[in-house]
Amino acid sequence: MKTRITELFGIEHPIIQGGMHYVGFAEMAAAVSNAGGLGIITGLTQGTPEKLAREIERCKGMTDKPFGVNLTFLPSVTPPDYPGFVEAIVKSGVKAVETAGNNPAKWLPALKEAGIKVIHKCTSVRHSLKAEAIGCDAVSVDGFECGGHPGEDDVPNFILLPRAAEELKIPFVASGGMADGRSLVAALALGAEGMNMGTRFIATVDAPVHQNVKDALVKASELDTRLIMRPLRNTERVLTNAAVERLLTKEKEMGDKLSFGDIAAEVAGVYPKILRDGDMDAGGWSCGMVAGLIHDIPTVKELIDRIMAEADEIIARRLQGLRAA
Ligand SMILES: Cc1cc2nc3c(=O)[nH]c(=O)nc-3n(C[C@H](O)[C@H](O)[C@H](O)COP(=O)(O)O)c2cc1C
């Protein structure tokens, strides 16, 4: 399939794997890129620019297809070494960067000068327009159903995507709730040029996470995510578990008085415990409502091939058939 997104990134299928903390290692990115999508290494998970540079080299050893790096700009008292991360990316020769969190304007000149295509993840039309105005090449439009940080506007993709299509000139992919060929065709129908998946890629053979995490996704339904940290205006959609329920009770009891310190035990440093060690009650970890559509653990290649075959079937038979009727 050819869209403005496949053209922009030089990929075969319009499917991107969004950056995921403690999931987006070289194995994940390479598997997606080898299957014809755009795999993304999560920069901050590596901790330092030097380690990120090594991870990028490791990924180059696993694929000769294009892959990218995610740089998430977090609100933080002691920010990560962003200049160092940007330098490591530029020097590595990687040609795609997914930015997320704060406005990436400060880093765009260095990235663009190196010929890097930048796709910024946004949860609203106004942020998408800002990304376009500052010179991003594409946007990943992340609806309210997404795993991770959906922002504070709560607009689901059935509204957000066509709104983005009404306003944006640069291409965008649909992100949040995407799982299969139906998602891809719907995303295209709503004006997107492809789709970005997070949660669905975790339940694959290739995802470098503990088996407990994959099994939990197969078991979970669309009712099993919760929104945490809303009182702190840092909302995150996570899979429910004992720690998440404890956190939500604290949020309810403390109301306006809640500060990050009150919930640190349930959210700080929990990713390796869950995703690497499989301790499923260790704390809150990002997970989309799309868990309800995850029923198996295929390889990434099987998943992507299936998505493309299903999309083709829907377009060529189901939709075409309706048209003729
Ligand atoms: C476990 C997990 C970790 C994530 N970590 C990040 C991250 O570090 N940076 C980022 O920009 N997005 C992160 N995301 C969001 C994804 O890149 C993607 O936008 C989101 O998962 C899309 O929604 P979906 O899960 O419904 O597919 C994460 C998502 C998950 C599920």
The ligand as an SDF file (V2000), in Angstrom:
LIG
                    3D

 31 33  0  0  0  0  0  0  0  0999 V2000
    3.8090    0.1560   27.5110 C   0  0  0  0  0  0  0  0  0  0  0  0
    3.7260    1.4370   26.7420 C   0  0  0  0  0  0  0  0  0  0  0  0
    4.7380    2.3790   26.8860 C   0  0  0  0  0  0  0  0  0  0  0  0
    4.6910    3.5760   26.1720 C   0  0  0  0  0  0  0  0  0  0  0  0
    5.7400    4.4560   26.2880 N   0  0  0  0  0  0  0  0  0  0  0  0
    5.7610    5.5770   25.5090 C   0  0  0  0  0  0  0  0  0  0  0  0
    6.8850    6.4590   25.5420 C   0  0  0  0  0  0  0  0  0  0  0  0
    7.8510    6.2470   26.2760 O   0  0  0  0  0  0  0  0  0  0  0  0
    6.8540    7.5410   24.7310 N   0  0  0  0  0  0  0  0  0  0  0  0
    5.7990    7.8050   23.8970 C   0  0  0  0  0  0  0  0  0  0  0  0
    5.8330    8.7880   23.1670 O   0  0  0  0  0  0  0  0  0  0  0  0
    4.7160    6.9920   23.8590 N   0  0  0  0  0  0  0  0  0  0  0  0
    4.6780    5.8910   24.6360 C   0  0  0  0  0  0  0  0  0  0  0  0
    3.6030    5.0350   24.5570 N   0  0  0  0  0  0  0  0  0  0  0  0
    2.4880    5.3570   23.6260 C   0  0  0  0  0  0  0  0  0  0  0  0
    2.6310    4.6230   22.2740 C   0  0  0  0  0  0  0  0  0  0  0  0
    3.7460    5.0730   21.5560 O   0  0  0  0  0  0  0  0  0  0  0  0
    1.3920    4.8210   21.3930 C   0  0  0  0  0  0  0  0  0  0  0  0
    1.2160    6.2010   21.1230 O   0  0  0  0  0  0  0  0  0  0  0  0
    0.1260    4.2760   22.0340 C   0  0  0  0  0  0  0  0  0  0  0  0
    0.3830    3.0430   22.6240 O   0  0  0  0  0  0  0  0  0  0  0  0
   -0.9800    4.1490   20.9950 C   0  0  0  0  0  0  0  0  0  0  0  0
   -2.1270    3.6130   21.5590 O   0  0  0  0  0  0  0  0  0  0  0  0
   -2.4890    2.0370   21.5590 P   0  0  0  0  0  0  0  0  0  0  0  0
   -1.7500    1.4920   22.7340 O   0  0  0  0  0  0  0  0  0  0  0  0
   -3.9550    2.0180   21.7120 O   0  0  0  0  0  0  0  0  0  0  0  0
   -1.9930    1.4590   20.2710 O   0  0  0  0  0  0  0  0  0  0  0  0
    3.5970    3.8530   25.3000 C   0  0  0  0  0  0  0  0  0  0  0  0
    2.5790    2.8960   25.1780 C   0  0  0  0  0  0  0  0  0  0  0  0
    2.6290    1.7100   25.8790 C   0  0  0  0  0  0  0  0  0  0  0  0
    1.5080    0.7270   25.7010 C   0  0  0  0  0  0  0  0  0  0  0  0
  1  2  1  0
  2  3  1  0
  2 30  2  0
  3  4  2  0
  4  5  1  0
  4 28  1  0
  5  6  2  0
  6  7  1  0
  6 13  1  0
  7  8  2  0
  7  9  1  0
  9 10  1  0
 10 11  2  0
 10 12  1  0
 12 13  2  0
 13 14  1  0
 14 15  1  0
 14 28  1  0
 15 16  1  0
 16 17  1  0
 16 18  1  0
 18 19  1  0
 18 20  1  0
 20 21  1  0
 20 22  1  0
 22 23  1  0
 23 24  1  0
 24 25  2  0
 24 26  1  0
 24 27  1  0
 28 29  2  0
 29 30  1  0
 30 31  1  0
M  END
$$$$
